Amino acid sequence: MDKIAMIGGGSWATALAKILSENGARVSWWMRNKADVEHLRSTRHNARYLSSVQFDLTRVTPSTDIGEVVKDADWVVLAVPAAFVKEALDKLDRDAFKNKRIISAIKGMIPGRNELVTDYAMERFKVTRDRVGVVAGPCHAEEVALEKQSYLTIGSPDLALAEDFCQRLRNRYVKAHPAADLDGIEYCAVMKNIIALTAGVAHGLGYGDNFQAVLVANAVQEIRRFLYALSPQPRDLSASAYLGDLLVTAYSQFSRNRTFGNMVGRGYSVKSAQMEMNMIAEGYYAVKSIYELNKDLRVNMPITTAAYHVLYEKISPAVELEILKEKFR
């Protein structure tokens, strides 16, 4: 029986723990908050996220000791917000991931380092590229909890590793397939949050569906230009790992990035929107990371630039969207 370490206590970690444990894996589950661990032990539910999901505690073992959680695992699944990855993982010894396979379910970058989570894990723990993978695809945690049909892609340079993890995810309502494009899938997962956030700003300002469709169409071109500059290789951006993930994040009621952007568009300050949501919108941090990476690449990225101006330079969302709309075709 597989032993899987789940790192993170949020909605996506909860959804993945549900899928993996119900498929027969033993899941050791690290949560930062001791009260959440105690609640899960006593009620079999995560107190704060997807609280309707009930866990079998013969297969799921919650703990606040990340070292113990990781120690005997075959797989380590990273599912904390990107902003907290270093805080969580730096507690581990540098050989903690030796002989383990690492899957990132984080759709964000390490703030300040402007680094993909998989790149950080490889550098920090001396893990080779053929031992890492990333989860992508249009798959909101809330719909997994409701067991609605969902699709996932596991990206890894090692297609055998990707297929192995796909097998651990497939069930009646989850389809999963492997892909070799680790960097492209991970960067696209980061950038789609920027697009969703900007779509939310537009919605908050009263822009309609016509504009949002044009925004998303232009976003695909922006993502293609960025990926070509950073990681040129053949890839089909119409696939669900790319376009599907972008669409669901830009349009869905469950998208925290769209919700965050909508609040900013309606007049909330960044800080007040963050406080009211009480959840991490990865796009806020991703905007700065991608914007700063692009200073050297100099790719034409009007959507990312507009989001950066609004969030970090405090330019009026209404003014910035007026400028942005003139750049679309």
C-alpha positions in Angstrom: 0.0 0.0 0.0 1.3 3.4 -1.0 2.4 5.9 1.7 1.7 9.5 0.7 2.7 12.6 2.7 0.2 15.4 2.2 1.7 18.8 3.0 -1.0 21.5 3.6 -4.4 21.8 5.3 -6.4 23.8 2.7 -9.2 22.9 0.3 -7.0 21.4 -2.4 -5.0 19.3 0.1 -8.3 18.1 1.5 -9.6 17.2 -1.9 -6.5 15.3 -2.8 -6.4 13.5 0.5 -10.0 12.4 -0.1 -9.1 11.0 -3.6 -5.9 9.3 -2.6 -7.2 7.7 0.6 -10.4 6.5 -1.0 -8.3 4.9 -3.7 -6.4 2.9 -1.0 -3.3 4.9 -0.2 -2.2 5.6 3.4 -2.1 9.4 3.8 0.0 11.1 6.5 -1.3 14.6 6.5 0.6 17.6 7.8 -1.4 20.6 9.0 0.2 23.6 10.6 -2.7 24.3 13.0 -2.9 21.9 16.0 -6.6 22.6 16.5 -7.3 21.5 12.9 -5.4 18.2 13.5 -7.4 17.6 16.7 -10.7 18.4 15.0 -9.9 15.9 12.2 -8.9 13.2 14.7 -12.1 13.6 16.7 -14.7 14.3 13.9 -13.1 12.9 10.7 -13.7 16.2 9.0 -11.4 19.1 8.2 -12.7 22.0 10.3 -12.1 24.8 7.8 -12.1 23.4 4.3 -14.5 21.1 2.5 -16.0 20.2 5.9 -18.6 17.9 4.3 -15.8 15.4 3.4 -15.5 12.5 5.9 -12.2 10.7 6.2 -11.4 7.1 7.2 -8.8 7.5 9.9 -7.5 4.0 9.3 -6.1 5.5 6.1 -5.6 9.1 7.0 -3.3 10.2 9.9 -3.1 13.9 10.6 -0.1 15.5 12.4 1.6 18.8 13.0 5.1 17.1 12.8 6.1 17.5 9.2 9.3 15.4 9.7 7.3 12.4 10.9 4.7 12.9 8.1 7.4 12.8 5.4 9.8 10.3 6.9 8.3 7.0 5.7 6.4 8.3 2.6 6.8 7.0 -0.9 5.3 10.2 -2.4 5.3 13.8 -1.0 2.4 16.0 -2.3 3.0 19.7 -1.7 -0.3 21.6 -1.3 0.4 24.7 0.8 0.1 28.2 -0.6 3.3 29.1 -2.5 3.9 32.0 0.0 4.3 29.4 2.8 6.3 26.7 1.0 9.7 27.8 2.4 8.3 28.3 5.9 6.9 24.7 5.9 9.7 22.9 4.1 12.7 24.6 5.5 12.0 22.8 8.8 13.0 19.6 7.0 16.5 18.2 6.7 18.1 18.5 3.2 17.9 14.8 2.7 14.3 14.5 3.8 13.1 13.8 0.2 15.8 11.2 -0.6 14.3 8.3 -2.6 10.9 9.9 -2.6 8.8 11.2 -5.5 7.6 14.8 -5.2 4.3 16.1 -6.6 3.5 19.8 -6.5 -0.2 20.7 -6.4 0.7 24.3 -5.9 -0.3 26.8 -8.6 2.0 29.5 -7.5 5.6 30.7 -7.3 7.9 31.2 -4.3 7.6 35.0 -3.5 10.9 36.9 -3.5 12.7 34.1 -5.3 10.4 34.2 -8.4 10.9 30.4 -8.6 8.6 27.5 -9.4 7.8 25.2 -6.5 9.3 22.2 -8.3 12.5 24.2 -8.9 12.8 25.1 -5.3 12.2 21.5 -4.2 14.9 20.3 -6.5 17.4 22.9 -5.4 16.6 22.7 -1.6 16.4 18.9 -1.4 18.7 17.8 -4.2 15.9 16.0 -6.0 16.4 15.2 -9.7 13.9 16.3 -12.4 12.8 12.7 -13.1 11.6 12.5 -9.5 9.2 15.4 -9.6 5.8 16.2 -11.1 3.0 18.8 -11.0 -0.8 18.5 -10.8 -2.7 20.7 -13.2 -6.1 20.9 -14.9 -9.5 22.3 -14.4 -10.4 20.8 -11.1 -11.8 22.9 -8.3 -11.5 21.3 -4.9 -15.2 22.2 -4.1 -16.4 20.1 -7.1 -14.1 17.2 -6.1 -15.8 17.2 -2.7 -19.2 17.0 -4.5 -17.7 14.2 -6.7 -18.4 16.0 -9.9 -16.6 14.8 -13.0 -13.1 16.3 -13.0 -10.0 16.0 -15.1 -6.4 16.2 -14.1 -3.0 16.2 -15.8 0.2 15.1 -14.1 3.2 16.8 -15.8 6.7 15.3 -15.3 9.8 14.7 -17.4 9.4 11.1 -16.4 6.1 9.9 -18.1 6.3 6.7 -16.0 6.2 8.7 -12.8 3.3 10.8 -14.2 1.4 7.7 -15.1 2.0 6.1 -11.7 0.5 9.1 -9.9 -2.4 9.3 -12.4 -3.3 5.7 -11.4 -3.5 6.8 -7.8 -6.0 9.6 -8.7 -8.3 7.9 -11.2 -11.7 7.0 -9.9 -15.4 7.2 -10.8 -15.3 11.0 -11.0 -11.7 11.8 -11.7 -9.9 11.2 -15.0 -6.1 11.8 -15.1 -3.5 11.6 -17.8 0.3 12.1 -18.0 2.2 14.8 -19.8 5.9 15.5 -20.3 5.8 19.3 -20.1 6.7 20.0 -16.5 7.7 23.7 -16.9 5.0 24.7 -19.3 2.2 23.2 -17.3 3.5 24.7 -14.0 4.1 28.2 -15.5 0.7 28.1 -17.1 -0.9 27.2 -13.8 0.7 30.2 -12.3 -0.3 32.6 -15.1 -3.9 31.5 -15.3 -4.3 32.9 -11.7 -3.1 36.3 -13.0 -5.6 36.2 -15.8 -8.5 35.1 -13.5 -7.6 37.9 -11.1 -7.7 40.5 -13.9 -11.0 39.0 -15.2 -12.3 39.5 -11.7 -11.2 43.2 -11.7 -13.0 43.7 -15.0 -16.2 42.1 -13.7 -16.0 44.3 -10.6 -15.8 47.3 -12.8 -18.9 46.3 -14.8 -17.3 44.9 -17.9 -19.4 42.1 -19.4 -19.0 38.7 -20.9 -18.0 40.0 -24.3 -14.9 41.7 -22.8 -14.1 38.7 -20.6 -14.1 36.4 -23.7 -11.7 38.8 -25.4 -9.5 39.1 -22.3 -9.2 35.3 -22.1 -8.4 35.0 -25.8 -5.7 37.6 -25.5 -4.5 35.8 -22.3 -3.8 32.6 -24.3 -1.6 34.6 -26.7 0.2 36.2 -23.7 0.9 32.9 -22.1 2.1 31.5 -25.4 4.6 34.3 -25.9 5.9 34.0 -22.3 6.3 30.2 -22.5 8.0 30.4 -25.8 10.5 32.9 -24.4 11.2 31.0 -21.2 10.7 27.3 -22.2 10.4 26.9 -26.0 9.1 23.5 -27.0 6.1 22.1 -28.9 3.0 22.2 -26.7 -0.8 22.4 -27.4 -2.2 25.2 -25.3 -5.7 24.2 -26.2 -5.3 21.1 -24.0 -7.2 20.9 -20.7 -4.0 21.3 -18.6 -3.5 24.8 -20.1 -6.7 26.2 -21.6 -9.1 24.2 -19.4 -7.4 25.3 -16.2 -7.4 28.9 -17.5 -11.1 28.9 -18.4 -12.4 27.4 -15.1 -10.3 29.8 -13.0 -11.3 32.8 -15.0 -15.0 32.0 -15.0 -15.9 29.8 -12.0 -17.7 31.0 -8.8 -15.2 28.9 -6.9 -12.2 30.8 -8.2 -10.6 32.7 -5.3 -8.4 34.7 -7.8 -11.5 35.9 -9.7 -13.2 36.7 -6.4 -10.2 38.6 -5.1 -10.0 40.6 -8.4 -13.7 41.3 -8.3 -13.4 42.8 -4.9 -10.5 45.0 -6.0 -12.5 46.1 -9.1 -15.4 47.0 -6.8 -13.1 49.3 -4.8 -11.6 47.2 -2.0 -8.0 47.8 -1.2 -5.7 44.8 -1.7 -5.3 44.4 2.1 -9.1 44.6 2.8 -9.8 42.1 0.1 -7.3 39.7 1.5 -8.7 40.1 5.0 -12.3 39.6 4.0 -11.5 36.5 1.9 -9.4 34.9 4.6 -7.9 32.7 1.9 -4.8 33.0 -0.3 -5.3 34.2 -3.9 -2.1 32.9 -5.5 -2.5 35.4 -8.3 -1.6 38.3 -6.1 1.9 36.9 -5.5 2.2 35.4 -9.1 1.7 38.9 -10.6 4.9 40.2 -9.0 6.9 37.1 -9.8 6.0 36.9 -13.4 6.3 40.7 -13.9 9.8 40.6 -12.4 10.9 37.6 -14.5 9.7 39.4 -17.6 12.0 42.4 -16.9 14.8 40.3 -18.5 12.6 38.5 -21.1 10.8 41.6 -22.3 7.8 39.7 -23.6 4.7 41.7 -24.5 2.5 41.0 -21.5 -0.2 43.7 -21.2 -2.5 41.7 -18.9 0.2 40.9 -16.4 1.5 44.5 -16.5 -2.0 45.9 -15.9 -2.5 43.6 -12.9 0.9 44.6 -11.5 0.1 48.3 -11.9 -3.2 47.8 -10.0 -2.0 45.6 -7.2 1.5 46.9 -6.6 1.6 50.5 -7.9 -1.9 51.3 -6.8 -3.1 52.6 -10.1 -6.8 52.9 -10.4 -8.4 49.7 -11.7 -10.7 51.7 -13.9 -7.9 53.7 -15.4 -5.7 50.6 -16.0 -8.6 48.6 -17.6 -9.3 51.6 -19.9 -5.7 51.4 -21.1 -5.7 47.6 -21.3 -8.9 47.4 -23.5 -7.3 49.4 -26.2 -4.5 46.8 -26.5 -6.9 43.9 -27.3 -8.0 42.7 -30.7 
